[in-house]
Amino acid sequence: MMMNHSLKSRCKVAPGTVITGKWHSNKYTVLKELGYGANGIVYLAKFKNSQVALKMSDNGMSITSEVNVLRSFAKVQGSALGPSLLDVDDWNSNTGQISFYTMEYIQGPDLLTFIQNKGKSWTTVLFLQLLNDLNKLHENGWVFGDLKPENLIVTGPTPKIRCIDVGGTTIQGRAIKEFTEFYDRGYWGLGTRKADPAYDLFAVAMIMVNTVYPKRFNKTTGGLPQLREAIRRQKDLHPFEKVIVKALQGHYTNALQMRIELMSMTLGKQNSGSVHKSTPTTANHNRTIQTQKIVPTGSQPKTRQNYRKKKKKSRWAETFIITMSIVLLYFLYIFQKLL
């Protein structure tokens, strides 16, 4: 959704412009435009010796709404749902008074760019983080609304997903304020545009699809059949098909349910990998049994040598099981550290 031309022209300023707050007298020097949407333009600005993101709009109600969202985010302890709010003020420009607020400038690639650069192995970790943050957002009575990869930045050095551009964030129960068609359940005919947790979870499922369709795709027949076919055409999505489809159908009532099921499927995939690795040992064991069957019964007495061989195999199998258990516990530990 684009902002109207008159609003954009009123908020359009050149790099080097100094914006002085009417009430707090803070001075911000505009460095460059970062982007614009339905309710304003976001700039990178310099304040003293630091960089901030500055959003301006002549829609005072929109600014107030977004500021309230950021303040609500700040109340969630131990979470980094969105950028930190720094200042709220008005600017007396040549074209009249314009409301603005400044916030933390979050640096890093967007979600899809990060996954393309670092590898698909990061996909599950980042989505588990996202679902954890969305659960906290929903518990505070909000729905993100315009959830898409461009609004999800991965910061470092330890990769952490952060939500930016809270312009579409809506109080639960109201109509979604902003949306992007590909991630909107209304566009696909799979639900309303009423703000509820399931609306965001539908978008999460579509972002998962987006990771293997970076250029997206257009609606043809629409509905679940088209999306299901798109999922089945990409083997990277097969392990997560159940979770994605349930989210598309609105079967999750909260983000925690989807997160638990995604984690369970991931751990199940690791366990199946461990079983697969043990297959050669089973095959060797079967070959040993077949070899033993060739020898007539009673031709080989139970000698000390046979006993040692049997004991050695038993110790080897026990060592293998312990090693695989340690590997699995290590993966669980890594997952918890990254979430």
N, C-alpha and C positions, 0 to 999 in steps of 0.2 A: 504494500500500500504506500503510495507516494504522497508527499505533502503537496499542497497547492502552490502554484508559482508565486503568488503574491506573498505568501508566508515565507517561502524560501528566499525571495529577494530582500525581504525585510531583515532576515536573519543572516544574510550573506555578508561576510566581512573578509577583508584581505589579510594575508599573513602580515604580521607586524602591528596590527591594530591592538591598541591597549584598551581593555574593557575594565572600567572601574566600577565597583559595586556602589550603588546609591546609599546603602545602609551601613555596610561594614567597611567600605573604602578599600577593600582588597583590589590590587591591580593584577590583571592577567594579560600576558602578551600572547596573541594568537600565533601559532606556528604553522599549522596546516589543518585542512578539513579532514576528519576521519570518516564521516558518513552522514547521511540524512535519512529521515523516515517521515511518517505521517505527521509527527508532532514537533519536529524541530531538527536542528543541525548540531552535530557533535564535532568539536574542534579539539586538537591537541594544543595545549597552552602551557606557558611557563609561568610559574608562580614562585617568586624568590629563586631558590636554587633547585627547584624540583619541577617535574612535568605532571600535569593534571589533564583530565578530560573535562571539557566544558560544554554543556548542552544548553542551547538557548532556544526560546520559543516565545511567540507573542500570545500563546494560549496559556494563560496563567493557571487554569484548571488542570491542564495536562502536566505542567511542571509540579504543581502541588501533589497530584496523584503519584507521580514518579518518585518524588521526595519521600512521600509516605511509605512507598514500597521499600526504598533503601533504608529508611529508619526502622522498618519492620525487620529487614534482613539483619540489621545491626543488633537486634535483640536476641537473635538466635546464637547462643553461646557455642563456641567451637566450630563454627561454620563459616564458609566463605562463599555464600550463595551468589553475591553480586559485588560490584565495586563499593568501597567505603564512601559514604557521603562526606564531603569536606566543607561546602559552603552553599548557601542559598541567598540569592540577592536579585536586584533589578539593575538594569543598565539604561541610562538615559542616552540613547543613540540619536543620530541625526534624523532618524525616521520615527522617533517616539520611544516610549519606554518598552523594554524587552526583558522578560524574566529569564533567569538562567540559574543553573546550579553547577557546581564543580564536584568531581568525584575522582577516586583513585584511577590512575591510568594503568590498565592491565595490559602487559605486553606478552606477546607470544603468538604462535600460529593458531588458526582456527582448527576445530576438531578434525575435519577431513584432511587438511594439509598435514597435521601432525601424524595421523595414521599412515598416510601415504609415504611420509619421510621415515618414520620409525618402525613401520611394520604392523601387520594386522594383529600381532600378538598383544598389542596394547588395547585393542578394541574392548574386550570384556572388562578390563580393569577400569577404563574410563567410564564405561556405561554404568558400572556398579557405583562409582563415585557420583555420577550424575543422578542416579535414582535415589541415592542417600540424601543429596541436597534437595531434590524435588520433594521428598517426603517431608523434610523440615519446612519447606516453603508452604506445602499444602496444609501442614498442621497449624501454620500461622494464618490460615484463611485465604491464601492467594493461589492463583493459577498463573503460570508464566505466560501462556498464550502463544506468543510468536516464537516458539522454540524451534530453532534451526541451527545447522552447523556454524553459520556466520556469527551467531550470538553465543557461541561456546568457544572460549579461548583456553588453550592448554599452557599453563605457566610452568616454570622450572625453579631450581634444578631437578627436584623430585616432581615428576609430572603431576599436575593437579588441574582439574577442569574447573573453569570459572564461568559464570553466566554474566553476560554484559547486555546492554540495551534493554532496560526493564520497561520500555514504553508500552509493550503489549500486556504487561502483567495486570491481571484483573481480579477483583474480589470475587470469591466463589459465589455462584448463583446468578451473577450478571452475565450479559452478553460479552463475548470475547471482543476486545477493542481492536486488536491488530492480528493479522494472520498471514501466512504465506501458503498458497494453495497446496503445494505438494505435501505439506505436513498437516493439513487441515482435514479433519474427519468429515466435515460438511462437504468439502469439495469431492471427496470420494464416495459420498452417499452413505457413510457409515456412522452418522450421528449428528447431533446438533452443534451449534456454536455457543452453547451454554458453558460457562466456566466451571468445570469440575475436574478433579484429579485425573479422571480417565481421558480428558481432552489432551493433557500434557503427555500421558503415557502412550496415546496414539502417535503423537509426534515423535516420541523416543523410538518407537518401533519403526517409523518411517526414516528416521536418521540412521538406524541400523541398516535398513535397506539401502539408504543413500551411500553407505560406506563402500558398497560394491557396485553401485550405479552412480559414480561421481557427477555425471551430467544429468542425473535424474531421468525421468521419462514422462510422457504426457498421458493423460487419461484417455482411454479408448472406450472399452466396455464399462470401465469403472467398477466400483464395488470390490468385494473380497476376492472373487474369482481372478480378476486381473492381477491383484497384488500377490495372491497365492502363487500364481503362475510365475511371476517375476522372482519370487523367493526360490521356487523349485529349480529355476534355471541357473542359479548360482550356488555351487557346492559349499562356498564359505558360509552361506546362511543356513544350510541344512541343520547343523547342530542346535541352532537357536530358533528354528521354525515354530516350534510349539509356543515359545514365549512371545515371539513376534505376532503370531496369529491371534493369540489370546488378547494381546494389547490392542490389536486392530479391531477386535470384536467388542472391546470394552468390558472384558471379563475381570479385570483387576480394579478393585475399588480404591486401592492406595498403592503408592510407589514401593512400599516395603514388600508387598506381596510379589511384585514383579522382580524386585531385587533378589529376594530369597530364592525364587525359582530359577533366575538366571545364574546365581551362584551355585545352586544345586546341580544344574545342567553342566556347568563348567567343571565342577569337581567330579561329576560322573564321567565326563569325557577324559579327565586325567586318569581316573581309576581304570577305565576301559583300555587306556594306553598302557597302563602297568600290566594288565592281564595279557595284552597282546605281546608285550616284551617277554613274558614268561613262557609263551607258546613253544619256542625252540626247546626249552628244558623238558616240556611235556612230550614233545616229539622224540627226543632222545630217550626218554623213559620208555615210550612205546616200542622203540626199536630194540631196546634192551630186553623187553618182555618177549618180543618176537624171536630174538636170538636164543633166549633161554628155552623157548618152546621147541626149537630144533633139536636140542640135546635130549636124548631119552631120559625118562625119569629114573633116578637112582644112580646114574652114571657119574654124578658129581657130588661127593660128600660135602658136608658143611665144614670146610677147613677154616683155619685162622685167617687165611688170605681173603677168602670170600667175606668173612665177617668184617674185616677191616675195610674192604671195598664198600660194603653196605653202610657201614658207620660213616665213612668219608662222604658218601652221597647224601646221607641224612644231614650231616653238618653243613654241606654245601647248600642244600635246599633251605635249611634254617637261616644261614647267612644271607641268602638271596632275599628271603621274605623280610628279614630285619632291614636290609638295605633299602628295599622298595618302600617299606613303611617310613623310614627316615626321609627318603626323597619326597614322599607325599606330604609329610609333616612340614618339610622345608617349603614346599609350594604353598601350603596353607599359611605359613608364617609370612612369606613374601606378599601374598594377597592382602593379608590384614595390615601389613606395613604400608602398602600403597593406597589403601582405601581411606 
